[in-house]
Each structure stands twice: as C-alpha cells, then as structure tokens.
Amino acid sequence: MAAFEGVFKTVGGIGVDTHRTQSRLPDKPADFSISMKLLHQEVKQIVQCFERDLEFRTYSFLRSDEGGDEQAPHQDYHSEAIALLQRQAPGIMSASIIIALEEGTMLKVFPGCFTNVDMSAATTVYLRPGDAITWRGD
C-alpha cells in the first residue's frame, strides 16, 4: 500500500490550532498542477485589471474546519518583512488575496488599522464561492 503525506501542515503561532491547516505551493507557476495553473492565470488577469504591475510569487492555502475559535487579529506582513522587501526591491509591495471556495466563508477585517488594531473598527465580510478580497501588505 502506498503512503501519502498530506499537503496541509499545522498553522504556526503561539498555540497549535487543530481547526486550521496550511499548504504552500511551489514557487514557480511552471511547477503548479494544471488546475492551479488555470486558477493562477484567471486570478492574475482579474487582479491586474486593478493593479497592472502585480506579480504573484507565493501561494498559500488555509483550510479552516468548523468548530475552531475565531483567529485573533493579526498582520500577514510584519514591519520587518515589509522593510526587507522594500530594501531588496524598491517600489514592490506585498499583497494578499483571499478567494472563498465554500459557502459561509467569513472574514473579519479592520479597515484603517495597520500596526494597531481597533476592535471597534471590526467589520465581518461574508463571501460566496468565487468572491475575493485583496489587500496591500503595507
């Protein structure tokens, strides 16, 4: 019998989150599966309608199972990582995109909050399959 290793790994942080797992794709789109190559092209075309110079470099997938606690507010890009990128590649900015794959996808966002969170600014965005949210990493 063949042995398979799952692609989803434990999400890091202070404690182990048994309701969330994460997977990262290879760095080069040429190494993607056919399905991911198609998704990459579609997302790239849509996003470049708004941000012409955007380049996709890293894809990570987060799977959230029902029953877990709400994630604590956090930044995807810490100031040290932003500063390093700006030194290495002036004019380049990190960005993230979330694409909902299932009904009932919810994302809590904090408009106008960057280095500090203001809980009173919290807004929950409800996403349908195919809906996407993108944000800059600065």
Secondary structure as GFF3:
##gff-version 3
##sequence-region A 1 138
A	DSSP	beta_strand	9	10	.	.	.	ID=ss1
A	DSSP	beta_strand	20	24	.	.	.	ID=ss2
A	DSSP	three_ten_helix	29	31	.	.	.	ID=ss3
A	DSSP	alpha_helix	34	48	.	.	.	ID=ss4
A	DSSP	beta_strand	60	64	.	.	.	ID=ss5
A	DSSP	alpha_helix	79	88	.	.	.	ID=ss6
A	DSSP	beta_strand	95	99	.	.	.	ID=ss7
A	DSSP	beta_strand	105	109	.	.	.	ID=ss8
A	DSSP	three_ten_helix	119	121	.	.	.	ID=ss9
A	DSSP	beta_strand	123	127	.	.	.	ID=ss10
A	DSSP	beta_strand	132	136	.	.	.	ID=ss11
###
